[in-house]
Amino acid sequence: MPRFFFLIALLFGLLLTSVSAQETSVPAVDQAIEDRLDAVLNAANIETSLEQLTEIRNDLTDETPVMTRVRTLSYIALDHAYLGNQKQAAEQIEEVRRIAERSGLPDARAEVEATALLIIAMQGKISEAMANINDALIPLEKAQIPRVKYFVNNFAAYLYQQRSQFDRALEHLIYAADAVAETDDSRTLIRLLSTKLQIANLYGQQKNYDLALEQLDDATRIAEENNLMTEFGASIALERAYIESDRKNFDVALSIYKRLRDQLKDDPDSVNQYLTVLNNMGDVDIRIGRYEDARKVLQDAYAVAKLNPQQYNPDVIQFNLGYVDVFLGDVEQGLAAMREIVDNARDSWSPAEFEGLLGEYAEALVHVGMHDEAIEVLLEQRELREEAYKGDQQKSIAELQNLYDSKDKALQIELLSQKNELNQQLIENESQKRTILTLFIVVAIFAVISVILLYRAARRSNRELKVANSRLAEQSVRDPLTGLLNRRALQEKLRTPHEVGHDAMLLLDVDHFKRINDNLGHAAGDDVLVEVSKRLLQVSRESDLVVRWGGEEFLIYLTNTEQSKLPVMAKRMLDVIGSTPIQSGDREIWITATAGFISYPFADLHENQMDWEETLQLADMVLYAGKVHGRNQAWGVMALNKPFAEVQTLLETDLPGAIEQDAISVEILHGPEQPKNDS
């Protein structure tokens, strides 16, 4: 901003200060009671807090400010919910909701609705809480109290993270950090550390390990400097162990888990963390093939979890025990346990958690040769991944990470400088009194100059805006890593009315891509995706659309293509990918791909019988059949052998059955043989 524009803004800011203060007044609170409530939170003892909160409630009167009453009664409702007293929690929420509605205060309404939704989420009803989150977010827009803004945004971040909407989750965590920056009380550092742990967890889920560890290192430093390691040390270590395990540093992760196990074993207030540690130790043992060790530690965990089901879900541990049974040869018993947990979790677990559960279940099925059921499980997993991929989340998260980093640094500076702020403000006020007359003169002198410069700046901005809009329009339909068209581009093309001739779709998935990321690093994975994109473009025609469909999956939309030529084109795709290695730094990486292809429209079916999305789904199903039957191959649906009305349900639900009953003809092509990959 030019210097004189700053002076103008400062002048009018001084003139309008009293008006702004009236328009944005913060609701009153009883500070003495607020301090007592903070003390209850700081103690963090669920066994005694309800008694203490009841004592505080008895001290409330009709003259007690609304926000203090709302906070007290909301905490009582939450304590009832934590203790399993759902009826009392619901009655308490209705009482406090009536108080909030009568007050008309946005802060009160936001806090009550978020508390009510938190109680619903505590019962495992994440979908119901998500469906009503706007009941809390809409009044939050006009809320003034930092504590309320912190609480509601934190809870919203939790819900969005449970639904794998990581960009929205990070956005609300940034708002929560903003709210922390507005406070200076006994809870400020605690809220700051809690937010850092949540953001580290979010980064970890997105495989941004360096950023996650940076947050944990910062949290450790702040906790040590402020004597808060007793409260936060275990949580920080647990998150660090999880990240090290995800990075395949299993020995490091196990050493952290063992220290935590010994530290938490006899602490009755840390049952949840203790069980998490034991379950994660079992998970690490499973991942490195120590199944007997895994069984022992998981059995110990299950025995404790059965006694404390409100602290930790025993189903999680039972599922892992079933997985161990399968790999130790107790197939029938293990699969029965896993299947029961999957059925129970389908409607109660978050999509991110349930998607991982399905992946492990499919691994167990493939291990014992139950390929047909494995295909069904993998397809269900794919549907969950499709939901998680929508919205181009990775790009949004990258932008929001930068925003958080800058705000986080500003927050820490703010915490260090708050003690001197009052004295500095007094000095500035005296200076403002001496310069205000000068400012009026400056405004008059620069008024004409301002108009001229503003006019020129507006013209320049308009030109820059047009260029930026053109770039944004291009970026919105391009994948930032590979430069290919993205899912949105193809969806816009196919959803717009257009003539469809003899087209086709080939869906292609890079085999064992997760191993590349896990063993060689994400940079190598990116190199593979970029090179695969180049090779697909090389063998595609100019009229074809090559799309990065999601993750390691690509879609080639072939225009004006005779069905008889589809196998040739599919084979060409397999060969160009698998015939030569991909160079990543000084390492050569051999890869293969599995594909499914189909003509569109399929079997001359009308759009209202099988549209492009349903046609693509059939190609996706045969792709997964190729995955289960060995990978490095392409499966093509070549013909419909029976009337569509008779086999429609079969095509949608049971691909192996459709093939077995000769409802469709499938052609199978194999990719090139490869040398063993030493990488």
JOJO-V633587 format. One line per field, one symbol per residue. ss: DSSP state (2 for helix, 1 for strand, 0 for the rest). psi: psi as a letter, one per 20 degrees, with the letter a starting at -180 (. if undefined). A space follows every 10 residues. Layout:
ss->???
psi->???
This chain:
ss->0022222222 2222222222 2220000000 2222222222 2220022222 2222222200 0000022222 2222222222 2200022222 2222222222 2220022222 2222222222 2200022222 2002222222 0000022222 2222222222 2200022222 2222222222 2000000222 2222222222 2222200022 2222222222 2222200022 2222222222 2222220002 2222222222 2222000222 2222222222 2222222000 2222222222 2222222000 0002222222 2222222000 2222222222 2222200000 2222222222 2222222000 2222222222 2222222220 0022222222 2222222222 2222222222 2222222222 2222222222 2222222222 2222222222 2222222222 2222200100 0000112222 2222200000 0011111111 0022222222 0222222222 2222222220 0000111111 0011111100 0022222222 2222222200 0111001110 0011111111 0222000000 0222222222 2222222200 0011111111 0002222222 2220222222 0001111111 000000000
psi->pqghhggggg ghghhjghgh hhhkqpqqro hghhhhghhg ghhlohhihh gghhgghiiq rhipqghhgg gghghggggg ghjjmhghgg ggghghgggg hhhjphgggg gghhgghhhg hhjjmggggh hjhhhhhghh hjqhphgghg gghgghgggh hhjkmhghgh ghhghghghh iirmaiighg hghggggghg gggghjjmhg hghgghgggg gggghjljhg higggghghg hgghghjjmh ggghhghggh ghhigjoiik gghghggggh ghgghghjjm hggggghhgg ghgghhilhh hpohhghhgh hgggggijim gggghggggg gghhihihqq hgghghghgh ghggghhjjm hghhggghgh ggghhgghhq jlhhgggggh gggggghghh ghgghhihhi hgghhgghgg hhhhihghgh gggggjgghg gghhgghggg hgghhggghg ghhghijqph giirqrgggh ghghipprpo cnrrpopppp qkhhhggghi qhghgggggg gggghhhhjq rhiqoppohp ckpqpoopql pqhhighghg hhggghgihq rppocjppop rrqqqpqqqp qpkkqqhigo ahhhghhhhh ghghhhghki alrpppohqo irphhhjghg hhhmghhhgh jkhqppppqq aqqqqpoi.
